[in-house]
């Protein structure tokens, strides 16, 4: 089962994140299927490829908590989540 999750990158104290589609049981530092966007929490900016995220959600991928929050902020409707 696939999951949409955040992968930490950046220097110590200056973390940024990549939004990835990966196997749900794999570590975030391991292999992933596709890179879907980025998040910079320090500058409060993010960019998510809406078409590809919608595709993976349609294929049954489940977003993690924080990834799901950013997906909702980008305007993509998540079924079954409030």
Secondary structure as a PSIPRED ss2 file (coil, helix, strand):
# PSIPRED VFORMAT (PSIPRED V4.0)

   1 X C   1.000  0.000  0.000
   2 X E   0.000  0.000  1.000
   3 X E   0.000  0.000  1.000
   4 X E   0.000  0.000  1.000
   5 X E   0.000  0.000  1.000
   6 X E   0.000  0.000  1.000
   7 X E   0.000  0.000  1.000
   8 X E   0.000  0.000  1.000
   9 X E   0.000  0.000  1.000
  10 X C   1.000  0.000  0.000
  11 X C   1.000  0.000  0.000
  12 X C   1.000  0.000  0.000
  13 X C   1.000  0.000  0.000
  14 X C   1.000  0.000  0.000
  15 X C   1.000  0.000  0.000
  16 X E   0.000  0.000  1.000
  17 X E   0.000  0.000  1.000
  18 X E   0.000  0.000  1.000
  19 X E   0.000  0.000  1.000
  20 X E   0.000  0.000  1.000
  21 X E   0.000  0.000  1.000
  22 X E   0.000  0.000  1.000
  23 X E   0.000  0.000  1.000
  24 X C   1.000  0.000  0.000
  25 X C   1.000  0.000  0.000
  26 X C   1.000  0.000  0.000
  27 X C   1.000  0.000  0.000
  28 X C   1.000  0.000  0.000
  29 X C   1.000  0.000  0.000
  30 X C   1.000  0.000  0.000
  31 X C   1.000  0.000  0.000
  32 X C   1.000  0.000  0.000
  33 X C   1.000  0.000  0.000
  34 X E   0.000  0.000  1.000
  35 X E   0.000  0.000  1.000
  36 X E   0.000  0.000  1.000
  37 X E   0.000  0.000  1.000
  38 X E   0.000  0.000  1.000
  39 X E   0.000  0.000  1.000
  40 X E   0.000  0.000  1.000
  41 X C   1.000  0.000  0.000
  42 X C   1.000  0.000  0.000
  43 X C   1.000  0.000  0.000
  44 X C   1.000  0.000  0.000
  45 X E   0.000  0.000  1.000
  46 X E   0.000  0.000  1.000
  47 X E   0.000  0.000  1.000
  48 X E   0.000  0.000  1.000
  49 X C   1.000  0.000  0.000
  50 X H   0.000  1.000  0.000
  51 X H   0.000  1.000  0.000
  52 X H   0.000  1.000  0.000
  53 X H   0.000  1.000  0.000
  54 X H   0.000  1.000  0.000
  55 X H   0.000  1.000  0.000
  56 X H   0.000  1.000  0.000
  57 X H   0.000  1.000  0.000
  58 X H   0.000  1.000  0.000
  59 X C   1.000  0.000  0.000
  60 X C   1.000  0.000  0.000
  61 X C   1.000  0.000  0.000
  62 X E   0.000  0.000  1.000
  63 X E   0.000  0.000  1.000
  64 X C   1.000  0.000  0.000
  65 X H   0.000  1.000  0.000
  66 X H   0.000  1.000  0.000
  67 X H   0.000  1.000  0.000
  68 X H   0.000  1.000  0.000
  69 X H   0.000  1.000  0.000
  70 X H   0.000  1.000  0.000
  71 X H   0.000  1.000  0.000
  72 X H   0.000  1.000  0.000
  73 X H   0.000  1.000  0.000
  74 X C   1.000  0.000  0.000
  75 X C   1.000  0.000  0.000
  76 X C   1.000  0.000  0.000
  77 X C   1.000  0.000  0.000
  78 X C   1.000  0.000  0.000
  79 X C   1.000  0.000  0.000
  80 X C   1.000  0.000  0.000
  81 X C   1.000  0.000  0.000
  82 X C   1.000  0.000  0.000
